[in-house]
Structure formats: C-alpha cells, structure tokens
C-alpha cells in the first residue's frame, strides 16, 4: 500500500487524533467561520522557484521520491 494511502486510512480511522493540536484546530475553525465574503473569494497562488536550476533540482528530487515506491 502506498504511504499516502496508508496515512489517509489512519486519519480516516481516527488513529492519529492524538497528534492533532485541538486548540489550533478550534482556532482555525473559528477563523473560518468569521471570514468575510471577500476573504473567501481571494485565491492565493504559490509560484514555483524562479531559478531554472532550482526547478530542475526540485523536479529530480520529487521524481526520485515518487519513483522509488
């Protein structure tokens, strides 16, 4: 079983709840309830690295990580 699927199964089964910070989860839920319509419609974009060599290195590392399953 791939690692990601295994983790998803553990989370769905509630086996990792002891690792969850309940105070942060509660605070995050409260912030989500109090968001304005404008905040909800904002899309934040994370751009990749600007340097081509850095992008190549990151792609190579990801390919190595996921091809060795």
C-alpha positions as CSV (number, residue, x, y, z in Angstrom):
1,X,0.0,0.0,0.0
2,X,1.4,3.4,-0.9
3,X,2.4,5.5,2.0
4,X,0.0,8.3,1.3
5,X,-3.0,5.9,1.1
6,X,-1.8,4.3,4.4
7,X,-1.7,7.7,6.1
8,X,-5.2,8.6,4.7
9,X,-6.5,5.4,6.1
10,X,-5.0,6.1,9.5
11,X,-6.5,9.6,9.5
12,X,-9.9,8.4,8.4
13,X,-9.9,5.8,11.2
14,X,-9.0,8.4,13.8
15,X,-5.7,6.8,14.7
16,X,-3.7,10.0,14.5
17,X,-6.0,12.2,16.6
18,X,-3.5,12.3,19.5
19,X,-1.1,14.2,17.1
20,X,-3.6,16.9,16.4
21,X,-3.4,20.1,18.4
22,X,-7.0,20.6,19.4
23,X,-6.5,24.3,20.3
24,X,-5.1,25.1,16.9
25,X,-7.9,23.2,15.2
26,X,-10.6,25.0,17.2
27,X,-8.9,28.4,16.5
28,X,-8.7,27.6,12.8
29,X,-12.4,26.6,12.7
30,X,-13.4,29.9,14.4
31,X,-11.4,31.9,11.9
32,X,-13.0,30.1,9.1
33,X,-16.5,30.9,10.5
34,X,-15.6,34.6,10.8
35,X,-14.2,35.1,7.3
36,X,-15.7,37.8,5.1
37,X,-17.1,37.2,1.6
38,X,-14.0,39.0,0.2
39,X,-11.6,36.8,2.0
40,X,-13.4,33.6,0.8
41,X,-13.1,34.7,-2.8
42,X,-9.4,35.5,-2.7
43,X,-7.2,32.9,-4.4
44,X,-3.6,32.9,-3.1
45,X,-1.1,31.4,-5.6
46,X,2.2,30.0,-4.6
47,X,4.7,30.3,-7.5
48,X,7.5,27.9,-8.1
49,X,11.2,28.7,-8.0
50,X,12.3,31.4,-10.3
51,X,15.7,30.0,-11.0
52,X,15.6,27.2,-13.6
53,X,18.3,25.2,-12.0
54,X,16.4,25.1,-8.7
55,X,13.3,24.0,-10.5
56,X,15.3,21.2,-12.2
57,X,16.7,20.0,-8.8
58,X,13.3,20.0,-7.2
59,X,11.7,18.1,-10.1
60,X,14.6,15.5,-9.9
61,X,14.1,15.1,-6.2
62,X,10.4,14.6,-6.5
63,X,10.8,12.1,-9.3
64,X,13.3,10.1,-7.2
65,X,11.0,10.2,-4.2
66,X,7.9,9.0,-6.0
67,X,9.6,6.6,-8.4
68,X,11.1,4.5,-5.6
69,X,7.7,3.4,-4.2
